[in-house]
Amino acid sequence: MSTGQDIASIPAAVGAQPAAARIAVIIPCYNEEIAIPKVVADFRAALPEAVIYVYDNNSADRTAEVARAAGAVVRREMLQGKGNVIRRAFADVDADIYVLVDGDDTYEAAAAPGMVAMLRQDALDMVNGARVTEIQAAYRPGHRLGNVVLTGMVRTVFGDRISDMLSGYRVFSRRFVKSFPALAGGFETETEFTVHALDLRMPVGEVRTTYKDRPPGSTSKLRTYSDGVRILRTIVVLVKEERPLQFFSICGLSLAAVAILLGVPVVAEFVRTGLVPRLPTAVLATGLMLVAALSFACGLVLDSVSRGRKEIKRLAYLGVPPPPPL
C-alpha cells in the first residue's frame, strides 16, 4: 500500500498501458459547457487508450453537445445528483480500470497515467488524488476545514489511510466498481467510496495532485452547508450500518450517563429519608437506563448482521478479477 506519494515518484508513470487493460474515464457533468471541452481534450492526451464517458446530468446548457464534439461518449442520467450518475456509470461501463474525475477542469489530467500505473503496479483497488493547492478561490478555507473535520471522523472510525476523503479525482479497479453498492444520491458519494474501501480493507493508495480554480464563467455546484450536512449525515448512517456495536454502545453509554445523573440524587434522598419525593425523575432515570440496555443489546445483534453483510460484500469483491498487472 502506498500513501501520499508524488506523481513524479511513481515509476512507469509515462507511456501507454498494455492493450489488455481497458481504461474508462468517467466524467459526471451538470452545466459544464465552459470547462468540459478542455477536460475531455486533456484526458484524451493523457490517456489516449482510454474511452472517455461524459454523463450529462440534466444540464440546461450545451454540455452534452460540446463534450460529444470534443470526442467523448456522451450519456445521460435523468436522476439528479452525482451519486445517481456514479450508480448509472458503474453499472453500464465495462472496463478494467476506471478513472473518475469532475468535469469542472479543477484536476490535473497529467496525473492520471501515474495514478493508473500505481494502481496496476501495486495491485491496488483505489488510488485517491489528494488535492494540493495554494489558490484560495479553488479550495476555500471553509471547504478545507470541513474536509479536514469530516475526513478526520471517517479516519477515526474506519482507518487512517486516506487524507482527502472528499476528492473528486480517483482511479478504481474493476473489483471496486462492480462491488460498490452506490447508494448515495449526491456529493456524499465520495464518502461512500472511502468507507467501502476502508471497511473491506481493500488495498488503497493516495497521491498528491494539483488542484486549481474553475475557468472564468464556470460556477461550482457544491452547496457548502447543505452538502456538508448531507455528508455528515451519511457518515453517521455508515457508522451505524458498518460499526453498529460502536454506534449503539456510544448511544447506550450516553443514555446511561444521563440516567445516572438524574437517578443519583433520587437514590441519595431515598437512602437519607426513605422517601421518593421526585417520582417522575425516578421513572425517567429508570426508563433511560432500560433504553440504554436495549441499545447495547441492539448493538450486539446488529454487529452479527453487519459481519454477515461484510462477508457477502467481500465475496462479491473477490468474484471480480483484478486488472491485469503492469
Backbone torsions as a table, in degrees:
resi	resn	phi	psi	omega
1	MET	NA	138.9	179.5
2	SER	-120.4	142.7	-177.5
3	THR	-136.5	133.2	171.1
4	GLY	65.2	32.5	179.7
5	GLN	-83.1	157.2	170.5
6	ASP	-88.8	150.2	-179.5
7	ILE	-58.6	-37.8	-176.2
8	ALA	-64.2	-22.1	-176.6
9	SER	-85.5	-2.0	-176.3
10	ILE	-94.7	119.5	177.9
11	PRO	-66.1	155.4	176.3
12	ALA	59.3	29.1	179.8
13	ALA	-75.3	-15.2	-178.4
14	VAL	-115.2	142.4	177.3
15	GLY	117.7	153.7	-177.8
16	ALA	-71.0	145.3	176.5
17	GLN	-78.7	155.9	175.9
18	PRO	-56.6	149.3	-175.7
19	ALA	-61.2	-22.2	-178.1
20	ALA	-66.1	-21.3	-178.6
21	ALA	-93.1	111.1	177.8
22	ARG	-88.1	121.6	-175.2
23	ILE	-112.9	131.9	176.2
24	ALA	-120.5	131.3	173.8
25	VAL	-102.7	120.2	-177.5
26	ILE	-109.5	124.3	-176.4
27	ILE	-125.7	101.1	173.9
28	PRO	-70.9	137.5	-176.2
29	CYS	-139.0	139.6	170.9
30	TYR	-142.2	108.8	-179.1
31	ASN	55.4	58.3	179.4
32	GLU	-119.2	37.8	-179.0
33	GLU	-56.4	-36.1	-176.5
34	ILE	-73.8	-41.9	-171.1
35	ALA	-90.9	-30.8	-166.9
36	ILE	-65.0	-34.0	178.9
37	PRO	-59.7	-41.8	179.8
38	LYS	-69.1	-38.4	178.7
39	VAL	-60.8	-47.4	179.6
40	VAL	-62.4	-45.6	-179.1
41	ALA	-62.6	-42.0	-179.2
42	ASP	-64.5	-41.0	-178.8
43	PHE	-77.1	-27.3	172.7
44	ARG	-65.5	-35.9	178.7
45	ALA	-74.4	-38.9	-177.1
46	ALA	-75.1	-37.6	-178.3
47	LEU	-129.7	74.4	-175.3
48	PRO	-63.2	-21.6	-179.3
49	GLU	-86.3	-6.2	-175.4
50	ALA	-86.2	153.8	169.6
51	VAL	-96.1	128.0	-175.7
52	ILE	-102.5	120.4	179.8
53	TYR	-109.3	125.0	173.3
54	VAL	-108.2	120.6	178.7
55	TYR	-101.3	108.9	-179.6
56	ASP	-82.8	121.6	-175.2
57	ASN	-104.9	65.9	177.9
58	ASN	64.5	40.8	179.4
59	SER	-64.4	143.6	177.9
60	ALA	-93.6	-4.7	179.7
61	ASP	-108.3	-157.0	-175.3
62	ARG	-97.1	31.0	-177.7
63	THR	-54.6	-51.2	-177.0
64	ALA	-62.7	-42.4	-177.1
65	GLU	-64.1	-47.9	-177.0
66	VAL	-72.2	-31.2	177.1
67	ALA	-66.7	-41.5	177.9
68	ARG	-64.9	-40.0	178.7
69	ALA	-65.5	-28.9	180.0
70	ALA	-79.2	-9.1	176.2
71	GLY	109.1	9.6	-179.4
72	ALA	-88.3	155.4	169.5
73	VAL	-84.3	117.5	-173.6
74	VAL	-102.8	128.1	174.0
75	ARG	-128.7	164.5	-174.6
76	ARG	-125.5	138.3	173.6
77	GLU	-119.6	120.9	-175.0
78	MET	-78.5	-33.0	178.8
79	LEU	-70.8	124.8	-174.1
80	GLN	-75.5	139.2	175.6
81	GLY	124.1	142.3	-177.1
82	LYS	-61.7	-39.2	179.7
83	GLY	-61.2	-37.0	177.5
84	ASN	-67.4	-36.2	176.8
85	VAL	-65.3	-44.2	-180.0
86	ILE	-60.5	-44.0	-179.9
87	ARG	-58.4	-45.1	-178.6
88	ARG	-67.5	-45.5	-176.8
89	ALA	-65.8	-43.4	-179.7
90	PHE	-65.8	-29.0	178.1
91	ALA	-77.1	-36.9	-171.1
92	ASP	-90.8	-35.6	-172.3
93	VAL	-85.9	131.6	-179.4
94	ASP	-113.4	117.9	-178.8
95	ALA	-157.3	173.8	174.7
96	ASP	-92.1	-33.9	-178.2
97	ILE	-134.2	135.9	-177.4
98	TYR	-119.5	126.9	173.8
99	VAL	-106.5	121.1	179.8
100	LEU	-111.2	127.8	-179.6
101	VAL	-147.8	148.2	176.5
102	ASP	-71.3	154.9	-177.1
103	GLY	-93.1	21.1	-174.9
104	ASP	-99.8	6.5	178.3
105	ASP	60.7	39.7	175.8
106	THR	-105.7	-10.5	-178.4
107	TYR	-109.0	153.5	-174.5
108	GLU	-86.3	110.2	179.8
109	ALA	-63.9	-30.3	-178.2
110	ALA	-63.2	-18.0	178.9
111	ALA	-79.1	-16.9	-173.4
112	ALA	-60.9	-45.7	179.6
113	PRO	-59.0	-39.5	178.1
114	GLY	-67.1	-37.3	177.8
115	MET	-67.3	-40.8	177.1
116	VAL	-64.6	-43.7	179.7
117	ALA	-62.7	-38.5	178.8
118	MET	-64.5	-42.7	179.9
119	LEU	-61.0	-43.3	-177.5
120	ARG	-76.5	-42.2	-176.0
121	GLN	-65.3	-40.8	-178.1
122	ASP	-97.7	7.2	179.4
123	ALA	53.4	52.9	-178.8
124	LEU	-95.8	166.4	175.3
125	ASP	-108.7	-19.2	176.5
126	MET	-151.0	134.4	170.9
127	VAL	-119.3	121.7	-176.6
128	ASN	-99.3	135.0	176.3
129	GLY	-92.4	99.0	-179.9
130	ALA	-75.6	125.5	-173.0
131	ARG	-74.3	134.7	176.7
132	VAL	-129.7	121.9	-180.0
133	THR	-161.5	153.5	172.5
134	GLU	-112.3	4.6	-177.8
135	ILE	-85.6	114.5	-177.1
136	GLN	-61.3	-40.4	-177.6
137	ALA	-66.6	-27.9	-178.7
138	ALA	-75.9	-40.2	-173.5
139	TYR	-137.3	81.7	-173.0
140	ARG	-62.0	150.2	-177.3
141	PRO	-54.5	-37.3	179.1
142	GLY	-65.0	-41.9	177.4
143	HIS	-66.5	-39.9	-179.8
144	ARG	-63.2	-45.1	179.4
145	LEU	-63.7	-44.8	179.3
146	GLY	-60.5	-40.3	179.0
147	ASN	-64.2	-42.3	179.4
148	VAL	-62.0	-44.3	-178.5
149	VAL	-65.9	-49.1	-177.3
150	LEU	-67.6	-41.9	177.2
151	THR	-63.3	-40.0	178.5
152	GLY	-60.8	-38.1	177.9
153	MET	-63.0	-45.6	-179.4
154	VAL	-66.8	-40.6	179.8
155	ARG	-63.9	-36.4	179.7
156	THR	-65.3	-39.4	-175.3
157	VAL	-86.8	-44.1	-168.9
158	PHE	-106.5	-11.3	178.5
159	GLY	129.4	144.9	-172.5
160	ASP	-97.1	72.2	-178.4
161	ARG	-127.2	-6.8	179.6
162	ILE	-129.1	129.5	-177.1
163	SER	-99.4	-18.4	-179.0
164	ASP	-131.9	81.9	-173.3
165	MET	-65.4	-27.3	-172.5
166	LEU	-97.8	13.0	177.3
167	SER	-64.0	140.8	177.7
168	GLY	-97.0	14.2	-176.3
169	TYR	-122.5	109.5	-176.8
170	ARG	-145.8	158.5	173.0
171	VAL	-123.7	132.1	-176.5
172	PHE	-123.0	152.8	168.4
173	SER	-83.8	163.3	175.3
174	ARG	-60.6	-36.5	178.0
175	ARG	-56.5	-45.2	-179.2
176	PHE	-64.1	-51.3	-173.1
177	VAL	-61.3	-45.1	-174.6
178	LYS	-81.4	-5.3	174.0
179	SER	-110.9	2.9	-178.0
180	PHE	-84.4	124.4	-175.0
181	PRO	-71.9	-27.8	176.8
182	ALA	53.5	65.5	-178.3
183	LEU	-95.7	-19.1	-176.8
184	ALA	-73.2	158.9	179.1
185	GLY	-108.8	-24.3	-174.8
186	GLY	-127.0	-142.1	-175.8
187	PHE	-68.5	-12.0	178.3
188	GLU	-71.0	-2.6	178.8
189	THR	-62.1	-31.1	177.4
190	GLU	-62.3	-36.1	176.7
191	THR	-63.9	-41.5	177.4
192	GLU	-61.0	-41.4	177.4
193	PHE	-53.8	-51.9	-174.1
194	THR	-64.7	-46.7	-178.3
195	VAL	-66.0	-39.0	178.6
196	HIS	-59.1	-44.9	-179.0
197	ALA	-69.1	-44.6	-175.9
198	LEU	-72.4	-38.5	-176.8
199	ASP	-67.9	-35.6	177.5
200	LEU	-88.6	3.2	178.1
201	ARG	56.6	42.2	176.2
202	MET	-70.6	152.4	173.4
203	PRO	-72.4	121.7	-177.8
204	VAL	-129.2	158.5	176.7
205	GLY	-139.2	169.2	-179.3
206	GLU	-146.9	137.6	176.3
207	VAL	-126.9	150.5	176.5
208	ARG	-83.0	127.2	-178.2
209	THR	-126.9	145.2	-180.0
210	THR	-68.3	136.1	179.9
211	TYR	-123.8	133.7	-176.1
212	LYS	-130.6	171.7	-180.0
213	ASP	-80.6	163.7	-178.8
214	ARG	-67.1	156.2	175.0
215	PRO	-67.3	153.9	179.8
216	PRO	-55.7	135.9	-179.9
217	GLY	92.8	-10.1	179.4
218	SER	-97.6	140.5	-177.4
219	THR	-121.4	145.8	-179.4
220	SER	-73.9	144.5	177.0
221	LYS	-96.0	-4.7	-178.3
222	LEU	-76.5	126.3	175.7
223	ARG	-101.4	108.5	-166.6
224	THR	-52.1	-54.4	-171.7
225	TYR	-80.6	-47.3	-177.4
226	SER	-66.7	-42.3	178.3
227	ASP	-69.8	-33.5	175.7
228	GLY	-62.6	-41.7	177.7
229	VAL	-64.7	-40.7	179.0
230	ARG	-63.7	-40.0	178.8
231	ILE	-66.5	-42.2	177.8
232	LEU	-61.5	-42.8	177.8
233	ARG	-62.8	-39.4	177.8
234	THR	-62.9	-40.8	178.2
235	ILE	-61.0	-45.1	-180.0
236	VAL	-61.8	-44.2	179.8
237	VAL	-63.4	-42.1	-179.2
238	LEU	-67.1	-36.4	175.4
239	VAL	-64.1	-42.3	178.4
240	LYS	-63.0	-40.9	-176.6
241	GLU	-76.1	-39.9	-172.7
242	GLU	-98.4	-22.6	178.6
243	ARG	-130.5	58.6	-173.2
244	PRO	-64.1	-34.4	-179.4
245	LEU	-63.5	-45.1	178.2
246	GLN	-65.7	-42.1	-176.8
247	PHE	-62.7	-52.0	-176.6
248	PHE	-75.1	-22.2	173.9
249	SER	-68.3	-41.5	177.0
250	ILE	-64.0	-43.6	176.7
251	CYS	-60.2	-44.4	-179.1
252	GLY	-64.7	-42.4	178.5
253	LEU	-63.9	-39.3	178.8
254	SER	-63.8	-45.1	179.0
255	LEU	-65.7	-40.0	179.3
256	ALA	-64.7	-38.8	179.4
257	ALA	-63.5	-42.4	178.2
258	VAL	-65.0	-41.2	179.6
259	ALA	-61.8	-40.7	179.4
260	ILE	-66.9	-42.7	179.0
261	LEU	-60.6	-38.9	179.2
262	LEU	-76.3	-34.3	-172.0
263	GLY	-84.7	-28.3	-176.5
264	VAL	-58.5	-47.6	178.2
265	PRO	-61.0	-36.0	179.8
266	VAL	-66.3	-44.6	179.3
267	VAL	-65.0	-41.9	179.1
268	ALA	-61.0	-41.6	178.2
269	GLU	-65.6	-38.1	179.0
270	PHE	-67.0	-41.0	179.2
271	VAL	-64.2	-36.9	-176.2
272	ARG	-78.0	-38.7	-173.1
273	THR	-118.9	-15.7	-175.4
274	GLY	78.3	11.6	-178.7
275	LEU	-119.9	156.8	174.8
276	VAL	-121.3	82.7	-174.8
277	PRO	-71.7	-25.3	-178.4
278	ARG	-108.4	71.0	-176.9
279	LEU	-62.5	-43.2	178.2
280	PRO	-58.3	-39.0	178.6
281	THR	-65.1	-39.6	178.6
282	ALA	-64.4	-41.3	178.9
283	VAL	-65.6	-42.3	179.0
284	LEU	-62.0	-45.6	179.9
285	ALA	-62.0	-41.4	178.5
286	THR	-64.0	-43.4	179.2
287	GLY	-62.9	-42.7	179.2
288	LEU	-63.3	-38.0	179.2
289	MET	-68.2	-36.4	176.4
290	LEU	-65.6	-42.5	177.9
291	VAL	-63.9	-36.6	177.3
292	ALA	-62.3	-42.7	178.2
293	ALA	-64.0	-40.2	177.2
294	LEU	-63.9	-36.4	179.3
295	SER	-63.3	-44.1	176.4
296	PHE	-60.2	-43.0	-179.3
297	ALA	-64.4	-41.8	177.1
298	CYS	-61.1	-40.4	178.5
299	GLY	-60.8	-42.0	179.9
300	LEU	-65.1	-44.2	-179.3
301	VAL	-66.7	-48.3	-177.3
302	LEU	-68.9	-23.5	176.0
303	ASP	-64.8	-38.5	176.6
304	SER	-67.1	-40.6	177.7
305	VAL	-63.0	-43.6	179.8
306	SER	-62.8	-38.1	178.4
307	ARG	-63.5	-40.7	177.4
308	GLY	-64.4	-42.2	177.5
309	ARG	-62.5	-40.1	-179.8
310	LYS	-65.5	-38.2	177.6
311	GLU	-63.5	-39.8	178.9
312	ILE	-65.5	-43.7	179.0
313	LYS	-64.3	-37.1	179.1
314	ARG	-66.0	-40.2	178.1
315	LEU	-66.4	-38.3	176.3
316	ALA	-63.5	-40.3	177.6
317	TYR	-62.8	-44.7	-178.6
318	LEU	-71.3	-18.4	-179.9
319	GLY	-76.8	-7.3	179.7
320	VAL	-105.6	130.3	-179.6
321	PRO	-68.6	148.6	177.6
322	PRO	-74.0	164.5	176.7
323	PRO	-66.7	154.5	179.5
324	PRO	-60.3	140.9	-178.1
325	PRO	-68.4	158.4	179.2
326	LEU	-78.0	NA	NA
